[in-house]
Every structure is written in C-alpha cells, then in structure tokens.
Amino acid sequence: MKVDGMNCMGCVNSITSKVDKLAGVVSCDVNLEEGRATIALSDADSEVEVEETIRKLGFKVEALSGYDEKPAV
C-alpha cells in the first residue's frame, strides 16, 4: 500500500511497531524512500484494521492496484 506523509525513520518505526502488533499481521515492511508498506496478512479481514491504524498515526494510506490478495501462509 502507498503511505503518504512519512519523512524519517521515526515514521517507519512508528508504523512498523504498531502494525506488527495487530492480529493477523504476518510481516510488515515499510519503505521510506518509496513511500510504501508491504504487509503480509494471515486474514484478509485484517487489512481494514491495518489501514485504520496507519491513518490514526497521521499518515494517508492508499491501496495499490494489482496487489496480491492471497493470504500469507
């Protein structure tokens, strides 16, 4: 997903630490330079909670088209 508003590693660490704690999150990789987060979920229903969590941290979140909708194994 695209994440707008990140400007330092503190932003990356804030997102990673909060998202990693959510139920259904298998892995979370946030790339500051690309402004993207790649999040593997064990349950597709967790996507909404992930997006809401990132928004509550003050960032704009946008799903990328063409992402893989298969749950992580």
Secondary structure as GFF3:
##gff-version 3
##sequence-region A 1 73
A	DSSP	beta_strand	2	4	.	.	.	ID=ss1
A	DSSP	alpha_helix	9	20	.	.	.	ID=ss2
A	DSSP	beta_strand	25	31	.	.	.	ID=ss3
A	DSSP	beta_strand	36	41	.	.	.	ID=ss4
A	DSSP	alpha_helix	46	56	.	.	.	ID=ss5
A	DSSP	beta_strand	60	62	.	.	.	ID=ss6
###
